[in-house]
Amino acid sequence: MFHYIVKRVVTLIPIAFIISILLFAFSKTMPGDPIQAMIPRTGRMSKAQEEELYTTLQKRYGYDKSLPEQYFIWLGRSLRGDFGESTTKKRPVKDYLREPLRNTIYLNIGATIISFVLSILIGIRSATHRGGLFDRIFQTITLIGMSIPVLFVGLVCIYLFSFKMDWFPANGMPSTHKFSEWVSYLVLPTITLTVGSTAGLSRYVRNSMLDALNQDYIRTAKSKGLREKTVIYSHAFRNALIPVVTALTWSILGMFSGSAITERIFAYRGIGNELISAVIAQDYNIILALSMFYNLLALLGNLILDVAYALVDPRVKLEA
């Protein structure tokens, strides 16, 4: 397996290189001029002063060079862990995004764990009681959960639990590092993220369990007199995990990629929210850094899926 992983990582390098070229090219086709956006519009500078400041900022951020030169300068810095300076925040991108990345992980790790546990419990019970009252109720609930937009779920949570009941803050970030305060700010966005992900993942688990329970080896296990829990959890569930691994892997990687809409609704300072703000402000260095980060996560996700399939299903063999 080690040789397979090394081989896959080597093959991903040229793919990442091509993606970096495309992302850089797309960023340059975005409308607007980031240098113009940086010049203060106070009316106190003459036209000559504005032009001089424009030229100075161009040289400072490297926009006076040709596009190939700009690309290789950006690529070289990125490989060294230097993603340039934010044109709107006047800070190194690496330092500025450290806190939003941490905030995003705090938010998503709780939602991912809760969603996974609930999905397993709901999916298994629905499959083992197919057609029963529990199955019909949760089939309806999960279908509704998948259909409702995240924006609507977030607004309903704010209206009920913040405005009506006054249990949790509607938006913003905690002012201290106290655990209790962080929890109060994380509850509503966590609920918002959990609704949709639980609905989709639980249906994955249910369908996978139904397929596993209909296999011949399950009928053989039952005919041998094995307990129902042993048949379900020791035999059926292991095989049912194979298609669920896909959804679970992307959920775990989603902890790092952020949840832009949810973070925007609750004014939560995560990297998804920062990406939207960077696009609006035409902060190209932040846009490039986060876009490249998301694409590398996607490449890494495909590698993790292959390895996870081999771990879950012994029939899958990884060949170097």
ROKE-446894 format. One line per field, with one value per residue (C-alpha): residue in one letter; x, y, z. Coordinates in nm, 2 decimals, decimal comma, padded with zeros to 4 digits, always signed. Layout:
<sites>
res: A ...;
px: X ...;
py: Y ...;
pz: Z ...;
</sites>
This chain:
<sites>
res: M F H Y I V K R V V T L I P I A F I I S I L L F A F S K T M P G D P I Q A M I P R T G R M S K A Q E E E L Y T T L Q K R Y G Y D K S L P E Q Y F I W L G R S L R G D F G E S T T K K R P V K D Y L R E P L R N T I Y L N I G A T I I S F V L S I L I G I R S A T H R G G L F D R I F Q T I T L I G M S I P V L F V G L V C I Y L F S F K M D W F P A N G M P S T H K F S E W V S Y L V L P T I T L T V G S T A G L S R Y V R N S M L D A L N Q D Y I R T A K S K G L R E K T V I Y S H A F R N A L I P V V T A L T W S I L G M F S G S A I T E R I F A Y R G I G N E L I S A V I A Q D Y N I I L A L S M F Y N L L A L L G N L I L D V A Y A L V D P R V K L E A;
px: +00,00 +00,29 +00,42 +00,07 +00,03 +00,37 +00,29 -00,04 +00,11 +00,37 +00,09 -00,10 +00,19 +00,14 -00,24 -00,19 +00,05 -00,22 -00,48 -00,26 -00,22 -00,59 -00,67 -00,42 -00,55 -00,91 -00,82 -00,68 -00,99 -01,20 -01,35 -01,22 -00,88 -00,75 -00,50 -00,78 -00,98 -00,68 -00,66 -00,86 -01,13 -01,11 -01,10 -00,79 -00,54 -00,48 -00,49 -00,10 -00,08 -00,33 -00,13 +00,19 +00,03 -00,11 +00,24 +00,39 +00,12 +00,17 +00,54 +00,48 +00,24 +00,41 +00,13 +00,37 +00,52 +00,40 +00,14 +00,39 +00,63 +00,35 +00,25 +00,60 +00,66 +00,33 +00,40 +00,75 +00,62 +00,34 +00,57 +00,77 +00,45 +00,43 +00,09 +00,16 +00,00 -00,37 -00,43 -00,73 -00,61 -00,24 -00,13 +00,04 -00,23 -00,09 -00,11 -00,45 -00,62 -00,48 -00,76 -01,05 -00,92 -00,92 -01,27 -01,39 -01,25 -01,41 -01,75 -01,73 -01,58 -01,88 -02,13 -01,95 -01,93 -02,30 -02,41 -02,22 -02,35 -02,71 -02,69 -02,56 -02,83 -03,11 -02,99 -02,95 -03,28 -03,47 -03,32 -03,39 -03,74 -03,81 -04,17 -04,24 -04,36 -04,00 -03,88 -04,17 -04,13 -03,76 -03,78 -04,01 -03,80 -03,47 -03,63 -03,74 -03,40 -03,23 -03,47 -03,47 -03,19 -02,93 -03,02 -03,37 -03,26 -03,02 -03,28 -03,54 -03,28 -03,21 -03,58 -03,67 -03,37 -03,24 -03,52 -03,81 -03,65 -03,33 -03,13 -02,83 -02,67 -02,80 -02,45 -02,10 -01,80 -01,72 -01,52 -01,32 -01,18 -01,42 -01,56 -01,91 -01,92 -01,78 -02,05 -02,33 -02,20 -02,15 -02,49 -02,70 -02,45 -02,39 -02,76 -02,78 -02,49 -02,61 -02,97 -02,87 -02,57 -02,75 -03,05 -02,82 -02,58 -02,86 -03,02 -02,68 -02,65 -03,01 -02,98 -02,64 -02,78 -03,08 -02,85 -02,63 -02,92 -03,05 -02,72 -02,70 -02,43 -02,68 -02,94 -02,68 -02,58 -02,94 -03,00 -02,71 -02,90 -02,68 -02,83 -02,99 -02,75 -02,45 -02,58 -02,65 -02,34 -02,08 -02,18 -02,41 -02,28 -01,92 -02,02 -02,27 -01,99 -01,83 -02,05 -02,09 -01,71 -01,74 -01,98 -01,80 -01,46 -01,59 -01,76 -01,43 -01,25 -01,53 -01,41 -01,12 -01,29 -01,55 -01,92 -01,95 -02,33 -02,37 -02,07 -02,21 -02,55 -02,42 -02,13 -01,90 -01,53 -01,44 -01,25 -01,57 -01,69 -01,34 -01,35 -01,68 -01,54 -01,22 -01,41 -01,62 -01,31 -01,11 -00,84 -00,66 -00,40 -00,66 -00,88 -00,59 -00,47 -00,81 -00,90 -00,57 -00,63 -00,97 -00,85 -00,56 -00,82 -01,02 -00,71 -00,62 -00,98 -00,96 -00,65 -00,80 -01,11 -00,90 -00,72 -01,04 -01,21 -00,92 -00,94 -01,32 -01,34 -01,07 -01,17 -01,03 -00,66 -00,43 -00,16 +00,14;
py: +00,00 +00,24 +00,21 +00,27 +00,59 +00,72 +00,64 +00,82 +01,13 +01,15 +01,14 +01,41 +01,66 +01,74 +01,76 +02,01 +02,21 +02,23 +02,33 +02,61 +02,75 +02,74 +02,90 +03,18 +03,24 +03,25 +03,49 +03,73 +03,73 +03,85 +04,20 +04,50 +04,63 +04,53 +04,82 +05,07 +04,92 +04,98 +05,35 +05,55 +05,77 +06,06 +06,33 +06,48 +06,34 +06,49 +06,29 +06,29 +06,16 +05,88 +05,78 +05,78 +05,57 +05,33 +05,28 +05,22 +04,97 +04,79 +04,74 +04,64 +04,36 +04,26 +04,36 +04,56 +04,23 +04,01 +03,74 +03,44 +03,62 +03,69 +03,32 +03,18 +03,43 +03,33 +02,96 +02,98 +03,17 +02,93 +02,63 +02,80 +02,85 +03,22 +03,31 +03,68 +03,97 +04,04 +04,36 +04,45 +04,34 +04,45 +04,12 +03,80 +03,57 +03,28 +03,47 +03,62 +03,28 +03,09 +03,20 +03,15 +02,80 +02,71 +02,85 +02,65 +02,33 +02,40 +02,44 +02,15 +01,89 +01,90 +01,89 +01,61 +01,39 +01,45 +01,39 +01,07 +00,92 +01,02 +00,89 +00,55 +00,51 +00,63 +00,45 +00,11 +00,13 +00,24 -00,05 -00,31 -00,19 -00,13 -00,02 +00,03 +00,35 +00,46 +00,41 +00,60 +00,89 +00,93 +00,88 +01,18 +01,38 +01,31 +01,40 +01,73 +01,79 +01,73 +01,96 +02,26 +02,52 +02,58 +02,95 +02,87 +02,64 +02,90 +03,17 +02,95 +02,87 +03,23 +03,32 +03,04 +03,00 +03,36 +03,60 +03,41 +03,20 +03,41 +03,10 +03,16 +03,46 +03,51 +03,57 +03,69 +03,54 +03,49 +03,77 +03,53 +03,18 +03,04 +02,71 +02,80 +03,11 +02,92 +02,66 +02,92 +03,07 +02,73 +02,57 +02,74 +02,70 +02,34 +02,26 +02,43 +02,22 +01,90 +01,90 +01,87 +01,64 +01,40 +01,37 +01,28 +01,05 +00,86 +00,77 +00,65 +00,42 +00,30 +00,21 +00,04 -00,16 -00,27 -00,39 -00,58 -00,74 -00,89 -01,07 -01,45 -01,45 -01,26 -01,53 -01,80 -01,62 -01,61 -01,97 -02,06 -01,91 -01,61 -01,33 -01,05 -00,79 -01,00 -01,04 -00,66 -00,51 -00,78 -00,89 -00,65 -00,32 -00,38 -00,43 -00,15 +00,09 +00,06 +00,32 +00,52 +00,58 +00,81 +01,05 +01,03 +01,11 +01,42 +01,52 +01,49 +01,69 +01,95 +02,03 +02,21 +02,36 +02,55 +02,60 +02,94 +02,99 +02,89 +03,10 +03,40 +03,36 +03,36 +03,61 +03,34 +03,41 +03,09 +03,04 +03,00 +03,34 +03,49 +03,35 +03,53 +03,85 +03,82 +03,78 +04,09 +04,29 +04,14 +04,02 +03,79 +03,65 +03,52 +03,39 +03,20 +03,06 +02,93 +02,80 +02,61 +02,48 +02,34 +02,18 +02,01 +01,88 +01,73 +01,56 +01,43 +01,31 +01,08 +00,92 +00,88 +00,72 +00,45 +00,37 +00,37 +00,13 -00,12 -00,10 -00,15 -00,41 -00,68 -00,76 -00,43 -00,46 -00,16 -00,22 +00,00;
pz: +00,00 +00,08 -00,28 -00,42 -00,21 -00,32 -00,69 -00,66 -00,49 -00,78 -01,04 -00,86 -00,89 -01,26 -01,21 -00,93 -01,15 -01,43 -01,18 -01,05 -01,40 -01,46 -01,12 -01,18 -01,53 -01,41 -01,13 -01,38 -01,59 -01,30 -01,36 -01,17 -01,08 -00,73 -00,73 -00,79 -00,51 -00,27 -00,34 -00,08 -00,23 +00,01 -00,26 -00,10 -00,36 -00,69 -01,01 -01,02 -00,67 -00,74 -01,04 -00,84 -00,57 -00,83 -00,98 -00,63 -00,54 -00,87 -00,81 -00,45 -00,53 -00,86 -01,09 -01,31 -01,44 -01,72 -01,65 -01,69 -01,45 -01,20 -01,22 -01,15 -00,87 -00,71 -00,76 -00,61 -00,31 -00,26 -00,26 +00,02 +00,22 +00,13 -00,03 -00,06 +00,11 +00,13 -00,06 +00,16 +00,50 +00,45 +00,62 +00,49 +00,37 +00,57 +00,89 +00,82 +00,73 +01,02 +01,26 +01,01 +00,93 +01,30 +01,34 +01,04 +01,19 +01,53 +01,36 +01,11 +01,34 +01,57 +01,29 +01,11 +01,43 +01,51 +01,16 +01,13 +01,45 +01,38 +01,02 +01,13 +01,40 +01,18 +00,86 +01,04 +01,22 +00,90 +00,70 +00,97 +01,01 +00,64 +00,57 +00,94 +01,11 +01,20 +00,85 +00,69 +00,93 +00,88 +00,51 +00,50 +00,74 +00,56 +00,22 +00,36 +00,51 +00,18 +00,00 +00,23 +00,14 +00,40 +00,40 +00,50 +00,78 +00,92 +00,92 +01,09 +01,36 +01,41 +01,43 +01,68 +01,90 +01,90 +01,85 +02,00 +02,27 +02,32 +02,39 +02,16 +01,99 +01,63 +01,48 +01,53 +01,71 +02,08 +02,24 +02,47 +02,46 +02,72 +02,62 +02,72 +02,51 +02,21 +02,25 +02,26 +01,93 +01,76 +01,84 +01,57 +01,28 +01,39 +01,37 +01,03 +00,89 +01,06 +00,91 +00,55 +00,60 +00,83 +00,59 +00,29 +00,48 +00,66 +00,33 +00,21 +00,52 +00,48 +00,11 +00,17 +00,46 +00,26 -00,02 +00,23 +00,42 +00,09 +00,02 +00,04 +00,32 +00,55 +00,49 +00,56 +00,88 +00,99 +00,91 +01,14 +01,43 +01,48 +01,69 +01,49 +01,63 +01,53 +01,18 +01,15 +01,30 +01,24 +00,89 +00,72 +00,85 +00,75 +00,39 +00,40 +00,49 +00,14 -00,04 +00,28 +00,29 -00,01 +00,16 +00,49 +00,34 +00,17 +00,50 +00,68 +00,42 +00,44 +00,78 +00,62 +00,32 +00,51 +00,48 +00,31 +00,31 +00,68 +00,79 +00,59 +00,75 +01,10 +01,04 +01,15 +01,06 +00,88 +00,55 +00,35 +00,46 +00,40 +00,05 -00,03 +00,12 -00,08 -00,41 -00,33 -00,24 -00,54 -00,30 -00,55 -00,32 -00,07 -00,36 -00,51 -00,18 -00,08 -00,43 -00,45 -00,10 -00,20 -00,51 -00,33 -00,08 -00,37 -00,51 -00,16 -00,11 -00,41 -00,28 +00,07 -00,09 -00,27 +00,05 +00,26 +00,02 +00,06 +00,43 +00,44 +00,17 +00,16 -00,20 -00,31 -00,39 -00,43 -00,70 -00,73;
</sites>
